Amino acid sequence: MSFVGLPDSRDYAGAVTDSAGAAIPVFQTDLATAQLGLLATDAFTKAASTTAFGAAAFLAIALIATLFVRPARVPVVPNAEAVER
């Protein structure tokens, strides 16, 4: 999904995978560290999922909190003429 003037979400996903997950394939190519590469892949996936869930929960709490925000009360200023009398 993309909005006018904003990059596509797949571009962001690719950037994150290319930066944060760039070390994982290096581990997977070496037989001595292949198991570590599989564990790192699983951990990276779970971390991304947990982060997305946390962000969604935070937004839901913020949305609910906005329902309890009351409008500001306008202070009542007495009429200047009535005060002078």
N, C-alpha and C positions, 0 to 999 in steps of 0.2 A: 504494500500500500504506500502510495506516495502522494504528498500534497504539492501544490504548485510552489516551486521555489525551494523545496526541501529534498534532500537526497532520499533515495529509496531505502527502506529498512534493511534490505539485503546487503546494501553497501556497508551499513553499520555492522551487521553480523560478520561480514567478510573482514572488516577492519579489526574487529575484536579477535576473531579466530586467527588472523594473520599476526597479530601482535602478542596477545596473551597466550594463545595456544601454539605458537610457532615452535616451541621447544619439544612438544610432545612427539612429532614425527621423528625427530632425531633419536629419541629413546627407542622408538619402535623399530628402527632400521638395524640396530645392533642386537644380536642374539643375547648378549649378556644383560641388556637392559630392556628387553622386549616386554617382560612382565610388568616392569615399572611403567612402560609406555601405555599398556592397557589400563593399569590402575590410574594413571594420570588422566587418560581420556575419560574414564568413568567419573573421576573426581571433578574434572572440568565441567562435564555435563551436569552433574548434580549441583555444583556450585552455581552455574548459570540458572538452573531451574529454581533453586532456593532464593537466589537474588530476585528473580522475576516475581516469585510468590510474595516475597517481602515487600517489594515495591507496590504490588497490587494491594496488599493488605494496608500499607501506609496510605495509599490513595483512598481506599474505602473508609478508613478511619477519618481522614481529612474531610471526605464528603459528608459523613455523618456529623462531624463536628460543626460543619457549616450550617446544618439544620438547627443548631442550638444558638446560633449567633442572633442576637436581637438587634433591631435597629437602634441607633443612638437616640436618646431622648433629647428633644430640643428644649433648652431651658426657657422658662416663661419669664419674659422681661416685662415688668410692670410698665404701664403706660406712664410716660413722663409727666403728662398733664395731671393725672390722678395723684401722683406722688407730691406735686407742688402744692396742691390744695390743702 
